Amino acid sequence: MADRESMRELLERPISQLQSLSVALFTALASGTTPDPPIADLAACDASLAEALRIARTHTLKQKRIEQLMDEINELDAQLIDIVETLATGQRELQAIIEEGEERVDASDKAKSCMQICHATYFF
């Protein structure tokens, strides 16, 4: 395949060649002359068309695989988003638990401190 030749161009070239050969052949037949059939040209055109179709089939199969992989990536991306959202929810819940625990520790420390002051005041 030529440098960066599109799939359309690849397929149109041999079809155009075949059309030109057909027009030339039918024009000669219509004029009443019997031309020598351009066997070599037809064979070259046939080979060119066969190669273009082979490449087009390979391209189609590769494109289908790319689309399958893109679907798989999108599915994995959705799963990853769900996991990240679950982790973020878990982090928020853990943060709330940690803050509650810190409040309880502070309250316990204040209660201990108060108890020590009360104990020291009443018993000494």
C-alpha positions in Angstrom: 0.0 0.0 0.0 1.3 3.5 -0.8 2.3 6.0 1.8 -0.8 6.8 3.8 -3.1 5.7 0.9 -6.6 5.5 2.2 -8.6 2.3 2.0 -11.0 4.0 -0.4 -8.2 5.0 -2.8 -6.7 1.5 -2.6 -10.0 0.0 -3.7 -10.9 2.7 -6.3 -7.7 2.4 -8.3 -8.2 -1.2 -9.6 -11.9 -0.6 -10.0 -11.1 2.4 -12.1 -8.6 0.4 -14.1 -11.1 -2.3 -14.8 -13.7 0.3 -15.8 -11.3 1.9 -18.2 -10.4 -1.5 -19.8 -14.1 -2.4 -20.1 -15.0 0.9 -21.7 -12.1 0.6 -24.2 -13.1 -3.0 -25.0 -16.8 -2.2 -25.5 -16.0 1.0 -27.5 -13.9 -1.1 -29.8 -16.6 -3.7 -30.1 -19.3 -1.1 -30.8 -17.2 0.4 -33.6 -17.3 -2.9 -35.4 -13.7 -3.8 -34.9 -12.6 -6.8 -33.1 -9.8 -5.8 -30.8 -7.3 -8.2 -29.4 -8.4 -8.7 -25.8 -5.9 -7.0 -23.4 -5.3 -10.2 -21.5 -2.1 -8.9 -19.8 -3.9 -5.7 -18.7 -6.9 -7.6 -17.5 -4.7 -10.0 -15.6 -2.8 -7.1 -14.0 -6.0 -5.4 -13.1 -7.4 -8.6 -11.6 -4.3 -9.1 -9.5 -4.4 -5.5 -8.3 -8.1 -5.9 -7.4 -7.4 -9.2 -5.5 -4.6 -7.5 -3.6 -6.7 -4.5 -2.7 -9.5 -6.8 -1.5 -7.0 -8.9 0.6 -5.7 -5.7 2.2 -9.3 -4.4 2.8 -10.2 -7.7 4.5 -7.1 -7.5 6.7 -8.0 -3.9 7.5 -11.6 -4.8 8.4 -10.4 -7.6 10.7 -7.9 -5.3 12.4 -10.6 -2.5 12.7 -13.0 -5.0 14.3 -10.3 -6.0 16.8 -9.6 -2.4 17.6 -13.3 -1.8 18.3 -13.4 -4.9 20.5 -10.4 -3.6 22.5 -12.0 -0.2 22.7 -15.2 -1.7 24.1 -13.0 -3.7 26.6 -11.2 -0.5 27.6 -14.5 1.3 28.1 -15.7 -1.5 30.3 -12.5 -1.6 32.3 -12.7 2.2 32.6 -16.3 2.0 34.0 -15.1 -0.7 36.5 -12.2 1.5 37.6 -14.6 4.5 38.1 -16.8 2.3 40.3 -13.8 1.2 42.3 -12.5 4.7 42.8 -16.0 5.9 43.8 -16.2 3.0 46.3 -12.8 3.8 47.7 -13.7 7.5 48.0 -16.9 6.6 49.9 -14.9 4.3 52.2 -12.3 7.0 52.8 -15.1 9.5 53.8 -16.6 6.9 56.1 -13.2 6.1 57.6 -12.5 9.8 58.0 -15.8 10.3 59.9 -14.9 7.3 62.1 -11.4 8.8 62.8 -12.9 12.2 63.6 -15.4 10.6 66.0 -12.7 8.6 67.6 -10.5 11.7 68.1 -13.5 13.5 69.6 -14.0 10.6 72.0 -10.3 10.5 72.9 -10.4 14.3 73.5 -13.5 13.9 75.7 -11.8 11.0 77.6 -8.7 13.1 78.1 -10.8 16.0 79.4 -12.7 13.7 81.7 -9.4 12.2 83.0 -8.1 15.7 83.6 -11.2 16.7 85.3 -11.2 13.6 87.5 -7.6 14.2 88.4 -8.4 17.8 89.4 -11.5 16.7 91.3 -9.6 13.9 93.0 -6.8 16.2 94.0 -9.2 18.9 95.3 -11.3 16.6 97.4 -8.8 14.2 98.7 -5.9 16.5 99.6 
